[in-house]
């Protein structure tokens, strides 16, 4: 570096900054506006000559041709055409190749082709001919609507019933949380405890029989172990062996249940006396609806509950729901479950009728639509002896319609179902936009509208209002 000599002449201010001749390289596509606006000429520090030299002639316009660096429809390689997958038609937009081809054909007046069906039409299974027949469009919309409601119901069911701890194993550890029971039912005491396995913690409840309680029937306990998980039936996780918790206030082996109860229906009835009549009667109907679903499962298994008591019905906060919503009801008294005698489909009807009146309370009936329907249904239970499944359908119709005036005017129930499903979908969508999470009542309403048919709704209304 040291043997380099300094330049003998520094460039002056008028030294040319651009070359006198430009070379254009082929970059695939070069626009004509890249040409210099005027030719550059050298500028020197000497004054201009008195006889200026004429300017060089302007550069000739270069004719730029499109190369193969960008693919076009006209110049496509056969091998690439075979390797490329078939292009799907685009609706309302053009691909890069189509836009370039359109630039080449600028000035030609051609009417645009009719766009193909969008993906929504394909999803609904409609054709061009179907669009001219309203009944085909209505059938497609009805099927898609019912499919969507079933998907919402399945997702809500997974969330509400999810988080189950699974069966207990000998390598699990347990820790008692409270020395006093969290709930005292008619036949058992429930203690909160935690099951620990590695990094997983699960909140459970130990179900301890009350001293002096009647010995549970083994057939009912075996049935409880064999049943699949049900939203309104108490689920067992296993047995807590004796000595697993030295500080436990009980002795012997006890059962472990997956849901920790908060109170019984008898305790809730005392606390809910100050609620407004509309809210109180609606919650009563929702509790009876869940009880009917639990009894329906027992009847389907050939079983029956010998004694139905409010103090043996447990209430639990549903998973992922607001605290102000309706509680989840659990039928837990499997010690009084016996095999159902044959030919007795409505074996629980009399007990349910008595329970209806216990929940509504003595005295003048509450002046609400739901309370009136519950009173009528209680009378029908002791007179008709319907099954638990039919009782559940009547409670669904009482909560979410249709009302008695619709049936008295002979309105088509199938049309009512379609409109009601549409309104539920819109209602759920509006609440979802506002950030509100669907709850237990929404799930129960979805269950009703996905299962109901015109015939089943008519049968429910006949039990409820005839």
DATATA-V348368 format. One record per run of one state. SS is the DSSP state (~ for helix, > for strand, _ for the rest). FROM is the first residue (numbers start at 0). TO is the last residue. If there is no record, write none. Layout:
SS&FROM&TO / SS&FROM&TO
//
This chain:
_&0&30 / ~&31&33 / _&34&76 / ~&77&82 / _&83&94 / ~&95&103 / _&104&117 / ~&118&123 / _&124&128 / ~&129&131 / _&132&132 / ~&133&160 / _&161&171 / >&172&175 / _&176&181 / >&182&183 / _&184&186 / >&187&196 / _&197&198 / >&199&208 / _&209&216 / ~&217&225 / _&226&231 / >&232&232 / _&233&234 / >&235&239 / _&240&252 / >&253&256 / _&257&261 / >&262&263 / ~&264&273 / _&274&275 / ~&276&299 / _&300&301 / >&302&304 / _&305&308 / ~&309&311 / >&312&315 / _&316&326 / >&327&330 / _&331&332 / ~&333&335 / >&336&338 / _&339&347 / ~&348&359 / _&360&367 / ~&368&383 / _&384&386 / ~&387&399 / _&400&402 / ~&403&407 / _&408&411 / ~&412&432 / _&433&438 / ~&439&450 / _&451&452 / ~&453&464 / _&465&465
//
